[in-house]
Amino acid sequence: MHVSECCIHADQFPVRDVYPFSLDLLNTTESIRFTSPVTFFAGENGSGKSTLLKSIAYRANIHIWTGFQRSRYIKNKYEEQLYRYISLKWANGIVPGAFFAAEMFRNFSQLLDEWASTDPGVLRYFGNNSLLTQSHGQSHMAYFEHRFSLEGVYLLDEPENALSPKTQLKLVAIIRKAMLSGKAQFIIATHSPILLSLEGGRILGFDSAPIREIQYRDTEHYKIYRDIFQEVNR
């Protein structure tokens, strides 16, 4: 692992009644130790998975390609501030990394095309093709396959969004290959029972406080799919 621990300094939170500082799991979890090259954040929408994942990225000095920010009717000034109240421990010094979220990937793909218009060589890191000329799923897989071969910390926010179940299995294989290389570490927020099934991955549950390790068959995602398939087969 490159990042060995994430410490949450709840005693320094500026407020207690506004998201994300109002989340019990952040107030009761002192630290998260990363003991596997692949760590999954599993939990319901609004449980804090993506917020903590982004905060780890900011604290690790990993850029998030947010693109153009439009005006919002209501803006929570604390929404992006959690990173100020966490700290990271590195096993052997800071390494580079990347953050992926499906809703932000379009912005990155457009920027990459702009760069390629003057320096086509940048596309060799992504399969030598413009990501904009491929489907969402194809462009995501091109990014995963070529980026994960490099050493680094990879933070993925629901990478399954544009992927079919068959393609999710291909992503599992890509992550496993990168994991076994010893060069890559993954922290992944996901709802996919296919990704969660990765052998050797560690699952942290966000549905109760504090954040704790849970087994694959105890995740709500697995249970819901199991119950659906059992009902269909009756």
Secondary structure, 3 states (H helix, E strand, C coil): CCEEEEEECHHHCCCCCCCCCCCHHHHHCCEEECCCCEEEEECCCCCCHHHHHHHHHHHCCCCCCCCCCCCCCCCCCCCCCHHHHEEEEECCCCCCEEEEEHHHHHHHHHHHHHHHHHCHHHHHHHCCCCHHHCCHHHHHHHHHHHHCCCCEEEEEECCCCCCCHHHHHHHHHHHHHHHHHCCEEEEEECCCHHHHCCCCCEEEECCCCCCEEECHHHCHHHHHHHHHHHHHCC
